[in-house]
Amino acid sequence: MSLYWILLALGGAGLALSIYMTRIFVRVRRGEEVECFDEVCPIVMKTSYALAFGFPNSYLAVPFYTGLVVFALLRLAGYAAWLLPEVALASFSALAMSVYLAVVLVVKLKRN
């Protein structure tokens, strides 16, 4: 199996989860009742850590995962090999952001 098929699947899953989290974020910020996959989700959405650069983290994730899906589809079709360094850099940046948010969740928010 090609790594681009795996990237396509993971990108699709990330996109679906990002859209789900965007929907949850909007509902929490409106003050509506939400049911998440865990009880912590609405609490986290009310903190400043739910915002990156002044807007929700998922607003960055949706275009990122859409780009990964498009890139994987282009690579499977034999195009866009020249984009690999940019996609790798964006992926490492997203990984760093994810690690930071995980540390914040475990260390800072679990204390409260």
C-alpha positions in Angstrom: 0.0 0.0 0.0 1.3 3.4 -0.9 2.0 5.9 1.9 -0.1 8.4 0.0 -3.2 6.1 0.6 -2.4 6.2 4.3 -2.0 10.0 4.1 -5.3 10.3 2.3 -7.1 8.2 5.0 -5.4 10.1 7.9 -6.1 13.4 6.2 -9.7 12.5 5.8 -10.1 11.5 9.4 -8.4 14.7 10.5 -10.7 16.7 8.4 -13.8 15.0 9.7 -12.6 15.5 13.3 -11.7 19.1 12.7 -15.1 19.9 11.3 -16.7 18.1 14.2 -14.6 20.2 16.7 -15.4 23.4 14.8 -19.1 22.6 15.2 -18.6 21.9 19.0 -16.6 25.1 19.4 -19.3 27.3 17.8 -22.0 25.7 19.9 -20.1 26.0 23.2 -19.2 29.7 22.5 -22.9 30.3 21.8 -23.7 28.8 25.2 -25.6 25.9 23.7 -25.7 22.4 25.3 -23.3 20.1 23.6 -22.5 16.4 23.9 -18.9 15.6 23.1 -17.1 12.3 23.1 -15.9 13.2 26.6 -17.1 15.6 29.3 -13.9 17.7 29.2 -14.4 18.9 25.6 -16.8 21.8 26.4 -14.6 22.9 29.3 -11.5 23.0 27.1 -13.4 24.9 24.4 -14.1 27.7 26.9 -10.4 28.3 27.7 -8.0 30.6 25.9 -6.1 27.5 24.7 -8.9 26.7 22.3 -7.8 29.8 20.3 -4.6 30.0 18.2 -3.6 33.3 16.9 -7.0 34.7 18.0 -9.3 32.2 16.3 -10.2 28.5 17.0 -7.6 25.9 16.5 -9.9 23.9 14.2 -10.0 26.9 11.9 -6.4 26.1 11.1 -6.9 22.4 11.1 -9.7 22.3 8.4 -7.6 23.9 5.7 -4.5 22.0 6.7 -6.2 18.6 6.5 -8.0 19.6 3.3 -4.6 20.4 1.8 -3.2 17.0 3.0 -6.1 15.3 1.3 -5.6 17.2 -2.0 -1.9 16.6 -1.8 -2.4 12.9 -1.3 -4.8 12.7 -4.2 -2.4 14.7 -6.5 0.5 12.4 -5.5 -1.7 9.3 -6.2 -2.4 10.7 -9.6 1.3 11.3 -10.2 1.4 15.1 -9.7 2.8 17.6 -7.2 6.0 15.8 -6.2 7.6 19.3 -5.8 5.2 20.1 -2.9 6.6 17.4 -0.6 9.0 19.7 1.3 6.2 22.3 2.0 3.8 19.6 3.1 6.4 18.1 5.4 7.1 21.5 6.9 3.4 22.2 7.4 3.0 18.7 9.0 5.9 19.2 11.4 4.5 22.6 12.4 1.1 21.0 13.0 2.7 18.2 15.0 4.5 20.8 17.2 1.2 22.6 17.8 -0.5 19.4 18.7 2.3 18.5 21.2 2.0 21.9 22.7 -1.8 21.6 23.1 -1.5 18.1 24.5 1.0 19.3 27.1 -1.3 22.2 28.0 -4.2 19.9 28.4 -2.4 17.4 30.6 -0.3 19.8 32.7 -2.2 23.0 33.0 -5.9 22.2 32.5 -5.9 18.9 34.5 -4.8 20.9 37.6 -8.0 22.9 37.6 
